Amino acid sequence: MRKLKDIRPIKVENYKLYVLNQLKLPLEEEWLELSTYEDVAKAIKDMIVRGAPLIGIVGAYGFAIGVKQLIKEGKPLENAKKVLKTLKNTRPTAVNLFWALDRIWKKFEKWKNEKTKEELVKAFFKEANKIDLEDYHANKSIGGYGQVLIPKKANILTHCNTGALATSGWGTALGVIRSAYEEGKDITVYVDETRPYLQGARLTAWELVQEGIPHYLITDNSAGFLISKGLIDVIIVGADRITANGDVANKIGTFTLSVLAKEYNIPFYVAAPTTTFDLETEKGEDIPIEERNENEVKKCGGCAIAPIETKALNYSFDITPAENITAIITEKGIINEINKENIKKFLKGDIK
């Protein structure tokens, strides 16, 4: 059994939050201190931190920082509602952010009249840390369940970044790959570069280098050709939101891979913690899809690659229908029959 590194994208010291600046990787490992909730909101919005589970965790720490900030500035705790709203308005698609902030807001409503101001700050940092640790252990469980689905020898295609950098550590889809490699399986990973922000090229490849996992970086438009040549055995991706019927919102380009997998009869797995499920949203077309600045498409590494006059569309996510997914891997087990009834029973613990 191989022993892999334990990469972590954030750290908390003396009630201060430090994040690894993911816009600077892989060329520079820069840690930033986020000392105000406005700093946290900007870091999430600008994708200094990204990945559905991680922005939920960082959002929770951001609320704790906001409460600390209000107390330090002598402002009434009623302003915590503004802190919550600011953090919620950063990115619209990933449900983990709203889940984490709703969880911590319920604690605020309960604790605001029960605890002293000093106790409140400690309690919110403790709650954020609890969310952080829960995610890490969930990821390890996802990896354990998912690696069973990976053959002893396999070429695995993945999209975007779903590793330690997108979570509290270990990762979801990339966590499955980590766990399979740790178990001694002979795997090679094919990493989509993932335009426009190149999370695959900059972040997933960086993580695989850190772990010594064999891999190739490929252009996004190479995937279909490689699949048609029989060079890919498994596709595994993460998720930013999973609806009641099992449709999945994930990084733009995921839907295309699911269609290719279905056409060529390749297993297409989604790995995500149960906090990514949104049973309030019935189907994929009801999910708000973030559209980001066109300059992320028109520029690469700060350099212009398109005429100034050209307009660009920059949707961050697409929707993969449940029917295209072989299985969803969670920390509680694997959902093989993906439909509304099964998902509801699974999340309640009625089926395994």
Secondary structure, 3 states (H helix, E strand, C coil): CCCCCCCCCEEEECCEEEEECCCCCCCCCCEEEECCHHHHHHHHHCCCCCCHHHHHHHHHHHHHHHHHHHHHCCCCHHHHHHHHHHHHCCCCCCHHHHHHHHHHHHHHHHHCCCCCHHHHHHHHHHHHHHHHHHHHHHHHHHHHHHHCCCCCEEEEEECCCCEHHHCCCCECHHHHHHHHHHCCCEEEEEEECCCCCCHHHHHHHHHHHHHCCCEEEECHHHHHHHHHCCCCCEEEECCCEEECCCCEEEECCHHHHHHHHHHCCCCEEEECCHHHEECCCCCHHHCCCCECCCHHHHEECCEECCCCCCCCCCECEEEECHHHCCEEEECCEEECCCCHHHHHHHHHCCCC
